[in-house]
Amino acid sequence: MSSAVSSSSHSAVSDRDAAQRSFSDRIAQLLARIDCRRADTSEQREAIFRLRYDAYLREGAISRNWSGMFSDRYDDTPNAYLFGLYIDDKLASSIRIHVATKECPSCLSLEAFPEILQPELDAGKVIIDPTRFVSDEHLSRLHRGLPYATLRLSMVAAEHFRADLVLAPVRVEHQAFYRRAFNQQVICEPRPYPNLTKPLSLMAIQYPTTVDQLWQQYPFIPSTLFERQKLFERASAAADRVTRLVQEGGGPFIVMANAAAFTGEWGFAPALAATSPNSD
């Protein structure tokens, strides 16, 4: 009897491992097709702003406007990086990433959750704030792994800038996806979020203590030095200051001293049935 139970359990584990490998392979294949472009030109930025407008309007998160575009003042801060992900030269998704530090703290989530994030910045923590994640309705249906491919950039940024925290401001119905995909844990319940009609909660991970588990679980997350430099190094003096501030010393990741201040377990979460987001 015990032998049969053991055999059944081993088979179930093998099936899960095989399914996980198959999933990771599919995301890796999708990433091979994607051309990720940092939006440095007006043309690239306007295309992203139109994609944002369409996505948010479709989900009832904003009201109509005459321009058919959606942007905010955080698109122009020196620590902001706007990315467009293209499949067959078509804009499939976009995300904006802020690298927030004590010296350069500007980011949208700090405005929405100041009492949570300001103490971390004052303590010298480096925070990755990925916002304005949107995707093309048609292409997101064709490529179900697009949210993983897009949100992966927040982990690439965390690696490049030696971040302590990676945030995820998300709607309640998307929490299960972020918990399953990137081990994000809720640290603040939903509240009004700037420029959107729907409230967002705040989720986060301590990147230094979860990176090894994430890489083992999802082999498509790790990046090369070449990729990180291509995405995040640029000539502007402001950006260079941010890069120097968070990379000086070049030492290993530092585990947060006040980890207990955040709620939830920080080990790798089990797979959950979840709705994949098309915008947050």
VEXLO-261154 format. One line per 5 residues: their letters; for each residue x, y, z of C-alpha. Coordinates in steps of 0.02 Angstrom, whole numbers, plus 50000, padded with zeros to 5 digits. Each point is the difference from the previous one (the first is absolute). Layout:
# residues N
A> X:Y:Z ~ ...
//
This chain:
# residues 280
MSSAV> 50000:50000:50000 ~ 50136:50123:50051 ~ 50097:49956:49842 ~ 49850:50041:49892 ~ 49973:50167:50089
SSSSH> 50184:50042:49981 ~ 49996:49957:49815 ~ 49844:50106:49973 ~ 50077:50148:50092 ~ 50161:49987:49900
SAVSD> 49901:49996:49839 ~ 49903:50156:50048 ~ 50160:50093:50039 ~ 50075:49945:49834 ~ 49846:50060:49908
RDAAQ> 50009:50171:50084 ~ 50185:50015:49960 ~ 49968:49955:49818 ~ 49858:50126:49989 ~ 50110:50134:50077
RSFSD> 50140:49965:49876 ~ 49876:50006:49856 ~ 49931:50167:50063 ~ 50174:50075:50018 ~ 50047:49939:49827
RIAQL> 49846:50086:49925 ~ 50043:50165:50085 ~ 50181:49984:49941 ~ 49940:49972:49822 ~ 49888:50153:50012
LARID> 50144:50105:50068 ~ 50104:49947:49851 ~ 49869:50079:49886 ~ 49984:50161:50099 ~ 50097:50157:49962
CRRAD> 50006:50103:50159 ~ 50032:50184:49963 ~ 50029:50139:50124 ~ 49887:50143:49946 ~ 50120:50144:49979
TSEQR> 49918:50086:49850 ~ 49838:50098:49992 ~ 49930:49878:49873 ~ 50033:49850:50113 ~ 49929:50087:50152
EAIFR> 49841:50057:49912 ~ 49969:49822:49939 ~ 50012:49940:50181 ~ 49886:50139:50061 ~ 49869:49948:49871
LRYDA> 50015:49818:50053 ~ 49977:50052:50181 ~ 49846:50102:49957 ~ 49920:49857:49904 ~ 50037:49873:50138
YLREG> 49942:50107:50145 ~ 49845:50062:49909 ~ 49954:49821:49953 ~ 50005:49950:50184 ~ 49908:50154:50062
AISRN> 50151:50066:50096 ~ 49999:50173:49918 ~ 49878:50116:49913 ~ 50008:50047:49816 ~ 50108:50145:49948
WSGMF> 50024:50095:49837 ~ 50182:49949:49975 ~ 49976:49811:50001 ~ 50158:49987:50107 ~ 50035:49973:50184
SDRYD> 50156:50063:50089 ~ 50049:50083:50163 ~ 50140:50105:50072 ~ 50096:49846:50056 ~ 50036:49956:49819
DTPNA> 50126:50142:49999 ~ 50095:49973:50163 ~ 50186:49963:49981 ~ 49984:49830:50085 ~ 49862:49937:49883
YLFGL> 50022:49871:49862 ~ 49859:49972:49875 ~ 50002:49838:49901 ~ 49903:49934:49854 ~ 50000:49814:49959
YIDDK> 49976:49964:49816 ~ 49948:49838:49915 ~ 50026:49997:49811 ~ 50029:50188:50011 ~ 49830:50030:50082
LASSI> 49989:50080:50171 ~ 49934:49860:50111 ~ 50024:50068:50176 ~ 50083:50135:50101 ~ 50060:50032:50176
RIHVA> 50080:50145:50091 ~ 50134:49969:50130 ~ 50059:50124:50130 ~ 50159:49974:50098 ~ 49965:50090:50162
TKECP> 50138:50044:50123 ~ 50021:50118:50146 ~ 50086:50123:49885 ~ 49878:49978:49855 ~ 49835:49941:50076
SCLSL> 49874:50049:49866 ~ 49877:49861:49959 ~ 49813:49982:49987 ~ 49983:49872:50139 ~ 50087:50116:50123
EAFPE> 49862:50127:49969 ~ 49867:49867:50031 ~ 50082:49910:50147 ~ 50116:50128:50083 ~ 49989:49935:50179
ILQPE> 50059:49828:49941 ~ 50134:50045:49874 ~ 50077:50161:50068 ~ 50078:49914:50153 ~ 50080:49872:49885
LDAGK> 50074:50135:49889 ~ 50059:50098:50153 ~ 50089:49842:50057 ~ 50097:49996:49837 ~ 49901:49862:49913
VIIDP> 49992:49989:49811 ~ 49823:49973:49938 ~ 49942:49943:49828 ~ 49827:50068:49962 ~ 49923:49923:49842
TRFVS> 49842:50092:49948 ~ 49892:50032:49847 ~ 50007:49819:49944 ~ 49885:49985:49849 ~ 49983:49882:49853
DEHLS> 49917:49993:49831 ~ 49834:49909:50013 ~ 50022:49891:49845 ~ 50183:49957:50026 ~ 49975:49960:50184
RLHRG> 49871:49870:49951 ~ 50117:49924:49872 ~ 50148:49997:50120 ~ 49942:49949:50173 ~ 50176:50015:50070
LPYAT> 50009:50186:49960 ~ 49971:50057:50181 ~ 50147:49893:50058 ~ 50111:50066:49861 ~ 49954:50180:50038
LRLSM> 50008:49994:50190 ~ 50166:49907:49991 ~ 50078:50171:49964 ~ 49971:50050:50181 ~ 50111:49856:50054
VAAEH> 50131:50044:49869 ~ 49999:50177:50071 ~ 50017:49933:50176 ~ 50153:49902:49950 ~ 50080:50146:49908
FRADL> 49972:50128:50137 ~ 50027:49882:50147 ~ 49826:50034:50066 ~ 49932:49957:50171 ~ 49815:50007:49959
VLAPV> 49901:49965:49843 ~ 49823:50070:50008 ~ 49839:49953:49913 ~ 49854:50123:50015 ~ 49855:49892:49941
RVEHQ> 49812:49978:50005 ~ 49930:49872:50121 ~ 49949:49879:49862 ~ 50181:49993:49941 ~ 50081:49963:50168
AFYRR> 49997:49812:49977 ~ 50093:50014:49835 ~ 50138:50107:50073 ~ 50014:49886:50152 ~ 50017:49847:49889
AFNQQ> 50109:50078:49866 ~ 50125:50100:50103 ~ 49965:49957:50182 ~ 49932:50174:50031 ~ 49916:50023:50169
VICEP> 49869:50130:50048 ~ 50071:50137:50111 ~ 49856:50124:49983 ~ 49816:49974:49961 ~ 49918:50092:49854
RPYPN> 49989:50188:50005 ~ 49972:50138:49870 ~ 50142:50007:49875 ~ 50049:50158:49904 ~ 49912:50028:49833
LTKPL> 49905:49834:50003 ~ 49819:49973:50048 ~ 50032:49828:50075 ~ 50094:49978:50166 ~ 50162:49903:50005
SLMAI> 50083:49898:50137 ~ 50187:49996:50026 ~ 50099:49838:49989 ~ 50187:49977:50020 ~ 50143:49879:50010
QYPTT> 50169:50015:50082 ~ 50103:49965:49846 ~ 50165:49949:50083 ~ 49918:49861:50100 ~ 49887:49933:49862
VDQLW> 50107:50016:49844 ~ 50074:49824:50010 ~ 49830:49920:50020 ~ 49927:50102:49857 ~ 50142:49953:49884
QQYPF> 49983:49817:50043 ~ 49812:50001:49977 ~ 50002:50104:49841 ~ 50159:49978:49897 ~ 49942:50136:49879
IPSTL> 50021:50137:50133 ~ 50192:50012:50007 ~ 50079:50128:49885 ~ 50172:50028:49928 ~ 50110:50150:50037
FERQK> 49985:50049:49817 ~ 49809:50001:50010 ~ 49999:50103:50160 ~ 50121:50127:49931 ~ 49900:50015:49839
LFERA> 49839:50030:50095 ~ 50056:50112:50142 ~ 50161:50090:49956 ~ 49980:50166:49912 ~ 50102:50157:49973
SAAAD> 49902:50127:50102 ~ 50089:50064:50153 ~ 49845:49977:50108 ~ 49985:49817:49958 ~ 50185:49974:50026
RVTRL> 49984:50074:50174 ~ 49863:49875:50043 ~ 50106:49857:49934 ~ 50152:50053:50100 ~ 49901:50025:50159
VQEGG> 49933:49824:50003 ~ 50150:49908:49928 ~ 50145:50076:50096 ~ 50096:49867:50092 ~ 49941:49858:49890
GPFIV> 49974:49887:50151 ~ 49872:49863:50022 ~ 49818:50036:50037 ~ 49962:50059:50176 ~ 49855:49918:50091
MANAA> 49877:50128:50068 ~ 50020:50026:50186 ~ 49816:50039:50028 ~ 49925:49858:49901 ~ 49878:49962:50141
AFTGE> 49912:50165:49965 ~ 49920:49922:49847 ~ 49854:49880:50009 ~ 49992:49826:49925 ~ 50121:49858:49973
WGFAP> 50151:50034:49891 ~ 50034:49822:49943 ~ 49949:49946:49826 ~ 49811:49990:49984 ~ 49910:49848:49929
ALAAT> 49916:50011:49831 ~ 49827:50078:50007 ~ 49859:50016:49877 ~ 50007:50183:49951 ~ 49946:50127:49872
SPNSD> 50146:50063:49897 ~ 49997:50190:49993 ~ 49997:50097:49837 ~ 50025:50165:50092 ~ 50044:50064:50174
//
